[in-house]
């Protein structure tokens, strides 16, 4: 059970976000919102990311949630206060079967990625599929970090759940950069699912992509 504290003041949230941005994401003057490299035009990966379990990473979660560029295609927006982030960490992230921080040496947490296992109807009790989702801080777009994190998570899924048949990911139809990330990681575009979900009050079309067990043998990758 999460014990709620007195709601934090808005200025505390802003201070926490600014501090994390300064410490983990570099100088604020180097943030190039509106002038970033196209995420589809990824440069060579000069530093591979690492993936680890979340611990006491509330400041990192607050910073990620405060990035409007990251949140555009996500259901969750900025946290209302630090207590909200604390609740999300302890009630959702830590108990999650596979929710990981994407990290870079010297930069700390720069994103998150998760796998949600499920069973396909009519296939019995064995685990057959898992859904994947991810986000990377805007400052680190275009460097191949998301693609490599997706590859690592997909490999981990088949290693941890040997009976797994597929990893699937859905991406907004109007988010070609994320579609390209999945394609470069070896995922195959299967279909457009029309009016599939509601995002911030708007009904959205999505693209269904997948990486299946037989793709491992073929070394599927388009990076």
C-alpha positions, 0 to 999 in steps of 0.5 A: 500500500502506498502512503500518500503524503501532502501534495507537493507544490508545483514549484517543487515539481518544476525544480525537480524536473529542472535539476534532473534535466541539468544533471542527466540530460546535459545543459538546458541550452543544448536542448534543441526543441523544434530543431532536433535531427529527424529521429528517422535519420539516426547517426551511428551509435557511438555509445550503446545503452544499458538496460537495468531495473528501476530503483529509486529513479523518481527524478528520472521519471519526472524528467521523462514525463515533463518532455512534451515531445516524448509525451505526444504519443503516450497516454500519460502526461506530466506528473501532477507532483512528486507524490504522483511520480512516487506512486507510479514508481511503487505501484506500477513500475517496480511490481511490473514483470519487466519494466526497465530503465534505458541508461547511458554512461555519464547521462543516467536514465535517458528512457524506459522500455517495458515488456508486458507478457500475455497469452493468445486466446485459444493457445493454452496456458503457455505464454505466447506473446508479449507487448513492447513499449518504450520512450527515449528523452528527446535530447537523445533522439537520432542516435540509435538508442531506441533501436538498440534498446528495442533489440536488447529487450526483444532478445531478453524476452525470448531468453526469459520466456522460452515458450514465447512466439511473438513480441508485438508493438503498436505505434501511432500511424502519425509517428513514422519515426517510431515505426522506423525504430521498430523496423530497424530493430527487425520488427515487421509491419503487419497492419493498420488498426483503425480507431484502435485506441483513445489517446488524450481524448482522441480516437487514433489509428495505430500500426501493429508490428511484430517480431516472431520467434522464427525471426531470430533464426533469420537474424531479422534486422534492418538497421 
